[in-house]
Amino acid sequence: MQKKQWFRKGMAGVLAALMLTQSVSLTAFAAEYTEDVAAVQAEVQAEPQLQNGTAVIPSTATKAEVKEILCEALVVNADEIDAQSLEWEYYCEGELSTGYVWDNKSWGSIEGFVTQIKIPVVGTVIATYNHPALKDNKDGSYQVRLAGTETAVTLTKAAKLSSSITLNEGCTVTLPYTADVAVDFDALRQKIFDTVVESTVPAELDVEDVTIEYWAENVVFGKPAGTHTWMPLEGGEKNLLTYPAISAGEQKIRISYAGSDSVYGTSAETTVTIAERPQVQFNLNEGPHEVGMVFTNDQGYDYKATAAAIYKAVVASTENPANLTADEVKVEYNASLTPSISKEFKPLDGS
């Protein structure tokens, strides 16, 4: 009797375990099935929603690339659509082999197609028109639709997008200089760009993306000779003629963008006033001034300290810029043997 009870309890446990396992399996299967159904429904529900659009379609684009471009430009929910699954048609004119076009617009594949004019009843072909692929057709607006549908949208096709540079008028730019008192042309280009350029298309254009030139006049023996051309700000030679670097005064400036694979180039011109930087003004103390030589610890002359002492005694203040220190200026003396005839300024150490 006890063995039977034990056997019954054991069988009950096994059955319970089997039912539990089956329940878990069924639950997992149901969840997986639900996910699969939802995924299929999502794919079925993702219908292309068309819109008008603009696209750059290079003539070198492949079929797959053209599909990607059209999907991105004309499908509102492009991120939900497989671009390669879409077949497109467009409405365009064709040409006879002679190149003649006569009001024969038709719908056909964006990969190009052929239409024919036939004599009614007889069916004899009297004209065959070749319609080019969309990528090979001229820039302009075309009606485009998905094959098998009637809903059309407008595609504005371009081999490249247009660009533009808008300039400010009446600008003044001051010549920047390097530490050795030479015009800093890189800094000048940046200043002209920052001051003169109001806006650009594409908007992200910077000074590195453009060329800045000025309307230069050639010189012969140091004098203007009457021939003008566009030259870099640094000047140079062109067609065996020499053109100087840009200088202070009113100068005609041209800013050009060469373009890219997807954007056409452009240029714009304006007149800019190039100004010299303000002269440093030294406000001097009344003289005469008496300054003693400064010596080093080993009783040699300390020319740097002596120059600083002279500067402190002679200069009361500076303007343009203000508060220049002795380390920022050069102190020289008239080293000419005949001061009344000529002036030859040299550093205090005579080097």
C-alpha positions as a Python dict, from the first residue, in 0.01 Angstrom:
ca = {
    (1, 'M'): (0, 0, 0),
    (2, 'Q'): (277, 243, 86),
    (3, 'K'): (457, 157, -241),
    (4, 'K'): (141, 239, -441),
    (5, 'Q'): (106, 576, -267),
    (6, 'W'): (470, 651, -331),
    (7, 'F'): (431, 555, -699),
    (8, 'R'): (120, 775, -733),
    (9, 'K'): (299, 1072, -576),
    (10, 'G'): (599, 1021, -805),
    (11, 'M'): (382, 1004, -1116),
    (12, 'A'): (197, 1317, -1009),
    (13, 'G'): (528, 1503, -974),
    (14, 'V'): (645, 1392, -1320),
    (15, 'L'): (315, 1497, -1478),
    (16, 'A'): (330, 1832, -1304),
    (17, 'A'): (686, 1888, -1430),
    (18, 'L'): (585, 1793, -1785),
    (19, 'M'): (287, 2029, -1776),
    (20, 'L'): (508, 2310, -1642),
    (21, 'T'): (767, 2250, -1915),
    (22, 'Q'): (499, 2242, -2181),
    (23, 'S'): (347, 2563, -2045),
    (24, 'V'): (683, 2742, -2056),
    (25, 'S'): (748, 2619, -2412),
    (26, 'L'): (405, 2730, -2527),
    (27, 'T'): (453, 3071, -2364),
    (28, 'A'): (792, 3120, -2533),
    (29, 'F'): (649, 3006, -2868),
    (30, 'A'): (354, 3243, -2833),
    (31, 'A'): (584, 3536, -2754),
    (32, 'E'): (811, 3458, -3050),
    (33, 'Y'): (507, 3416, -3278),
    (34, 'T'): (365, 3750, -3163),
    (35, 'E'): (696, 3923, -3237),
    (36, 'D'): (714, 3768, -3583),
    (37, 'V'): (357, 3873, -3663),
    (38, 'A'): (427, 4226, -3540),
    (39, 'A'): (739, 4245, -3758),
    (40, 'V'): (547, 4125, -4065),
    (41, 'Q'): (265, 4369, -3993),
    (42, 'A'): (518, 4651, -3956),
    (43, 'E'): (667, 4565, -4295),
    (44, 'V'): (325, 4547, -4456),
    (45, 'Q'): (214, 4875, -4299),
    (46, 'A'): (526, 5069, -4411),
    (47, 'E'): (384, 5215, -4732),
    (48, 'P'): (593, 5485, -4906),
    (49, 'Q'): (455, 5833, -4843),
    (50, 'L'): (562, 6055, -5132),
    (51, 'Q'): (655, 6423, -5131),
    (52, 'N'): (802, 6677, -5375),
    (53, 'G'): (1178, 6700, -5350),
    (54, 'T'): (1511, 6815, -5490),
    (55, 'A'): (1800, 6580, -5561),
    (56, 'V'): (2147, 6582, -5710),
    (57, 'I'): (2174, 6286, -5949),
    (58, 'P'): (2517, 6255, -6111),
    (59, 'S'): (2524, 6101, -6459),
    (60, 'T'): (2770, 5845, -6320),
    (61, 'A'): (2524, 5717, -6055),
    (62, 'T'): (2440, 5347, -6061),
    (63, 'K'): (2086, 5212, -6060),
    (64, 'A'): (2111, 5136, -5689),
    (65, 'E'): (2246, 5484, -5614),
    (66, 'V'): (1964, 5650, -5809),
    (67, 'K'): (1709, 5450, -5608),
    (68, 'E'): (1871, 5558, -5281),
    (69, 'I'): (1875, 5924, -5393),
    (70, 'L'): (1508, 5920, -5501),
    (71, 'C'): (1396, 5745, -5184),
    (72, 'E'): (1577, 5998, -4968),
    (73, 'A'): (1437, 6295, -5164),
    (74, 'L'): (1080, 6184, -5241),
    (75, 'V'): (976, 5945, -4960),
    (76, 'V'): (867, 6104, -4633),
    (77, 'N'): (922, 5784, -4433),
    (78, 'A'): (1242, 5687, -4615),
    (79, 'D'): (1392, 5537, -4300),
    (80, 'E'): (1114, 5275, -4298),
    (81, 'I'): (1150, 5178, -4664),
    (82, 'D'): (1389, 4953, -4852),
    (83, 'A'): (1497, 5189, -5130),
    (84, 'Q'): (1597, 4901, -5359),
    (85, 'S'): (1244, 4758, -5348),
    (86, 'L'): (1096, 5066, -5516),
    (87, 'E'): (1053, 5088, -5892),
    (88, 'W'): (1020, 5444, -6026),
    (89, 'E'): (876, 5596, -6343),
    (90, 'Y'): (902, 5947, -6475),
    (91, 'Y'): (727, 6161, -6736),
    (92, 'C'): (959, 6290, -7006),
    (93, 'E'): (1010, 6362, -7375),
    (94, 'G'): (1200, 6134, -7609),
    (95, 'E'): (1412, 6200, -7915),
    (96, 'L'): (1417, 6062, -8266),
    (97, 'S'): (1750, 5931, -8389),
    (98, 'T'): (1782, 6267, -8568),
    (99, 'G'): (1756, 6447, -8233),
    (100, 'Y'): (1410, 6590, -8312),
    (101, 'V'): (1162, 6624, -8023),
    (102, 'W'): (789, 6675, -8085),
    (103, 'D'): (548, 6684, -7790),
    (104, 'N'): (579, 6313, -7717),
    (105, 'K'): (597, 6304, -7337),
    (106, 'S'): (528, 5962, -7187),
    (107, 'W'): (560, 5771, -6863),
    (108, 'G'): (837, 5515, -6842),
    (109, 'S'): (1121, 5370, -6639),
    (110, 'I'): (1376, 5607, -6486),
    (111, 'E'): (1636, 5380, -6646),
    (112, 'G'): (1524, 5496, -6990),
    (113, 'F'): (1262, 5361, -7229),
    (114, 'V'): (1139, 5368, -7589),
    (115, 'T'): (802, 5483, -7727),
    (116, 'Q'): (663, 5445, -8078),
    (117, 'I'): (403, 5613, -8295),
    (118, 'K'): (207, 5369, -8511),
    (119, 'I'): (-45, 5408, -8789),
    (120, 'P'): (-388, 5315, -8649),
    (121, 'V'): (-527, 4974, -8751),
    (122, 'V'): (-228, 4899, -8974),
    (123, 'G'): (13, 4920, -8683),
    (124, 'T'): (307, 5033, -8892),
    (125, 'V'): (569, 5215, -8681),
    (126, 'I'): (634, 5560, -8822),
    (127, 'A'): (845, 5705, -8537),
    (128, 'T'): (1052, 5564, -8253),
    (129, 'Y'): (1153, 5786, -7964),
    (130, 'N'): (1430, 5716, -7716),
    (131, 'H'): (1367, 5851, -7367),
    (132, 'P'): (1694, 5888, -7172),
    (133, 'A'): (1750, 5763, -6821),
    (134, 'L'): (1662, 6016, -6554),
    (135, 'K'): (2027, 6048, -6450),
    (136, 'D'): (2124, 6138, -6809),
    (137, 'N'): (1843, 6385, -6869),
    (138, 'K'): (1890, 6760, -6834),
    (139, 'D'): (1840, 6949, -6508),
    (140, 'G'): (1483, 7054, -6440),
    (141, 'S'): (1152, 6948, -6286),
    (142, 'Y'): (1000, 6608, -6363),
    (143, 'Q'): (685, 6424, -6260),
    (144, 'V'): (782, 6101, -6084),
    (145, 'R'): (573, 5814, -5949),
    (146, 'L'): (608, 5456, -5829),
    (147, 'A'): (547, 5198, -6102),
    (148, 'G'): (189, 5070, -6098),
    (149, 'T'): (50, 5378, -5921),
    (150, 'E'): (-107, 5704, -6038),
    (151, 'T'): (15, 5937, -5762),
    (152, 'A'): (291, 6162, -5898),
    (153, 'V'): (520, 6410, -5724),
    (154, 'T'): (761, 6672, -5859),
    (155, 'L'): (1132, 6602, -5859),
    (156, 'T'): (1366, 6896, -5916),
    (157, 'K'): (1672, 6728, -6064),
    (158, 'A'): (2016, 6882, -6074),
    (159, 'A'): (2356, 6748, -6168),
    (160, 'K'): (2482, 6977, -5891),
    (161, 'L'): (2333, 7219, -5639),
    (162, 'S'): (2388, 7592, -5684),
    (163, 'S'): (2607, 7799, -5454),
    (164, 'S'): (2633, 8170, -5373),
    (165, 'I'): (2845, 8422, -5183),
    (166, 'T'): (2681, 8741, -5055),
    (167, 'L'): (2917, 9026, -4966),
    (168, 'N'): (2885, 9332, -4744),
    (169, 'E'): (2951, 9674, -4899),
    (170, 'G'): (3165, 9961, -4775),
    (171, 'C'): (3396, 9750, -4557),
    (172, 'T'): (3735, 9851, -4419),
    (173, 'V'): (4005, 9599, -4330),
    (174, 'T'): (4328, 9691, -4154),
    (175, 'L'): (4652, 9531, -4271),
    (176, 'P'): (4780, 9281, -4011),
    (177, 'Y'): (5155, 9244, -3959),
    (178, 'T'): (5383, 8970, -3832),
    (179, 'A'): (5639, 9019, -3555),
    (180, 'D'): (5905, 9110, -3812),
    (181, 'V'): (5684, 9386, -3957),
    (182, 'A'): (5575, 9200, -4273),
    (183, 'V'): (5214, 9181, -4390),
    (184, 'D'): (5052, 8863, -4256),
    (185, 'F'): (4861, 8752, -4566),
    (186, 'D'): (4697, 8451, -4400),
    (187, 'A'): (4560, 8677, -4128),
    (188, 'L'): (4456, 8931, -4394),
    (189, 'R'): (4257, 8667, -4583),
    (190, 'Q'): (4080, 8570, -4260),
    (191, 'K'): (4003, 8935, -4179),
    (192, 'I'): (3863, 8999, -4528),
    (193, 'F'): (3647, 8686, -4509),
    (194, 'D'): (3516, 8768, -4160),
    (195, 'T'): (3447, 9133, -4247),
    (196, 'V'): (3327, 9118, -4606),
    (197, 'V'): (3131, 8790, -4636),
    (198, 'E'): (2773, 8826, -4520),
    (199, 'S'): (2656, 8472, -4603),
    (200, 'T'): (2733, 8170, -4822),
    (201, 'V'): (2552, 7875, -4975),
    (202, 'P'): (2653, 7613, -4865),
    (203, 'A'): (2639, 7783, -4526),
    (204, 'E'): (2941, 7599, -4385),
    (205, 'L'): (3193, 7758, -4625),
    (206, 'D'): (3500, 7902, -4451),
    (207, 'V'): (3807, 8097, -4559),
    (208, 'E'): (3983, 7768, -4634),
    (209, 'D'): (3714, 7682, -4890),
    (210, 'V'): (3748, 7998, -5100),
    (211, 'T'): (4007, 8193, -5297),
    (212, 'I'): (4049, 8564, -5222),
    (213, 'E'): (4210, 8779, -5494),
    (214, 'Y'): (4247, 9149, -5572),
    (215, 'W'): (4239, 9344, -5901),
    (216, 'A'): (4612, 9410, -5933),
    (217, 'E'): (4802, 9646, -6164),
    (218, 'N'): (5141, 9543, -6295),
    (219, 'V'): (5452, 9749, -6224),
    (220, 'V'): (5758, 9825, -6437),
    (221, 'F'): (6063, 9978, -6269),
    (222, 'G'): (5853, 10034, -5959),
    (223, 'K'): (5577, 10228, -6138),
    (224, 'P'): (5218, 10124, -6234),
    (225, 'A'): (5208, 10013, -6598),
    (226, 'G'): (4835, 9988, -6668),
    (227, 'T'): (4772, 9614, -6705),
    (228, 'H'): (4524, 9466, -6457),
    (229, 'T'): (4438, 9108, -6363),
    (230, 'W'): (4316, 8909, -6064),
    (231, 'M'): (4606, 8811, -5839),
    (232, 'P'): (4663, 8658, -5495),
    (233, 'L'): (4694, 8908, -5212),
    (234, 'E'): (5069, 8840, -5208),
    (235, 'G'): (5102, 8950, -5573),
    (236, 'G'): (5337, 8764, -5808),
    (237, 'E'): (5407, 8711, -6178),
    (238, 'K'): (5157, 8634, -6453),
    (239, 'N'): (5216, 8623, -6828),
    (240, 'L'): (5569, 8758, -6772),
    (241, 'L'): (5433, 9064, -6590),
    (242, 'T'): (5498, 9148, -6225),
    (243, 'Y'): (5218, 9243, -5990),
    (244, 'P'): (5281, 9382, -5639),
    (245, 'A'): (5118, 9262, -5318),
    (246, 'I'): (4798, 9433, -5212),
    (247, 'S'): (4851, 9765, -5036),
    (248, 'A'): (4654, 10028, -4847),
    (249, 'G'): (4378, 10205, -5041),
    (250, 'E'): (4053, 10110, -5217),
    (251, 'Q'): (4091, 9765, -5368),
    (252, 'K'): (3854, 9552, -5575),
    (253, 'I'): (3825, 9209, -5411),
    (254, 'R'): (3698, 8883, -5561),
    (255, 'I'): (3601, 8585, -5344),
    (256, 'S'): (3557, 8256, -5534),
    (257, 'Y'): (3433, 7908, -5445),
    (258, 'A'): (3550, 7633, -5682),
    (259, 'G'): (3260, 7402, -5599),
    (260, 'S'): (3260, 7027, -5537),
    (261, 'D'): (3129, 6704, -5687),
    (262, 'S'): (2777, 6799, -5580),
    (263, 'V'): (2785, 7182, -5576),
    (264, 'Y'): (2854, 7432, -5855),
    (265, 'G'): (3118, 7700, -5801),
    (266, 'T'): (3051, 8073, -5771),
    (267, 'S'): (3225, 8407, -5709),
    (268, 'A'): (3141, 8759, -5593),
    (269, 'E'): (3318, 9096, -5613),
    (270, 'T'): (3316, 9413, -5406),
    (271, 'T'): (3536, 9712, -5321),
    (272, 'V'): (3715, 9710, -4986),
    (273, 'T'): (3915, 9983, -4818),
    (274, 'I'): (4249, 9839, -4708),
    (275, 'A'): (4389, 10050, -4425),
    (276, 'E'): (4731, 10064, -4266),
    (277, 'R'): (4747, 9983, -3899),
    (278, 'P'): (4763, 10295, -3680),
    (279, 'Q'): (5113, 10430, -3616),
    (280, 'V'): (5243, 10384, -3264),
    (281, 'Q'): (5249, 10720, -3088),
    (282, 'F'): (5525, 10780, -2832),
    (283, 'N'): (5451, 11057, -2581),
    (284, 'L'): (5794, 11175, -2461),
    (285, 'N'): (5906, 11333, -2139),
    (286, 'E'): (6063, 11675, -2167),
    (287, 'G'): (6442, 11663, -2199),
    (288, 'P'): (6724, 11680, -2172),
    (289, 'H'): (6755, 11327, -2032),
    (290, 'E'): (7047, 11188, -1844),
    (291, 'V'): (7072, 10810, -1817),
    (292, 'G'): (7369, 10626, -1674),
    (293, 'M'): (7506, 10304, -1822),
    (294, 'V'): (7402, 9990, -1638),
    (295, 'F'): (7671, 9736, -1556),
    (296, 'T'): (7667, 9362, -1499),
    (297, 'N'): (7811, 9194, -1189),
    (298, 'D'): (8144, 9146, -1364),
    (299, 'Q'): (8155, 9517, -1456),
    (300, 'G'): (8057, 9466, -1820),
    (301, 'Y'): (7791, 9676, -1991),
    (302, 'D'): (7432, 9550, -1949),
    (303, 'Y'): (7290, 9684, -2276),
    (304, 'K'): (6941, 9541, -2224),
    (305, 'A'): (6909, 9705, -1882),
    (306, 'T'): (7054, 10029, -2021),
    (307, 'A'): (6798, 10029, -2305),
    (308, 'A'): (6519, 9978, -2048),
    (309, 'A'): (6654, 10270, -1840),
    (310, 'I'): (6663, 10496, -2148),
    (311, 'Y'): (6309, 10396, -2246),
    (312, 'K'): (6180, 10465, -1894),
    (313, 'A'): (6346, 10806, -1883),
    (314, 'V'): (6244, 10921, -2231),
    (315, 'V'): (5893, 10772, -2290),
    (316, 'A'): (5603, 10894, -2079),
    (317, 'S'): (5334, 10678, -2249),
    (318, 'T'): (5234, 10513, -2576),
    (319, 'E'): (4920, 10493, -2788),
    (320, 'N'): (4819, 10242, -3057),
    (321, 'P'): (4884, 10032, -2859),
    (322, 'A'): (4898, 10175, -2510),
    (323, 'N'): (5144, 10079, -2239),
    (324, 'L'): (5422, 9937, -2455),
    (325, 'T'): (5711, 9807, -2245),
    (326, 'A'): (6084, 9824, -2311),
    (327, 'D'): (6079, 9455, -2408),
    (328, 'E'): (5837, 9536, -2694),
    (329, 'V'): (6040, 9813, -2856),
    (330, 'K'): (6386, 9857, -3003),
    (331, 'V'): (6614, 10123, -2853),
    (332, 'E'): (6892, 10237, -3090),
    (333, 'Y'): (7138, 10523, -3101),
    (334, 'N'): (7282, 10735, -3380),
    (335, 'A'): (7608, 10559, -3454),
    (336, 'S'): (7705, 10774, -3753),
    (337, 'L'): (8054, 10922, -3751),
    (338, 'T'): (7903, 11238, -3899),
    (339, 'P'): (7566, 11290, -3729),
    (340, 'S'): (7511, 11625, -3898),
    (341, 'I'): (7533, 11466, -4244),
    (342, 'S'): (7366, 11126, -4204),
    (343, 'K'): (7193, 10913, -3945),
    (344, 'E'): (7290, 10552, -3896),
    (345, 'F'): (7097, 10398, -3607),
    (346, 'K'): (7239, 10086, -3443),
    (347, 'P'): (7165, 9877, -3131),
    (348, 'L'): (7335, 10000, -2814),
    (349, 'D'): (7589, 9718, -2832),
    (350, 'G'): (7687, 9831, -3182),
    (351, 'S'): (7630, 9489, -3342),
}
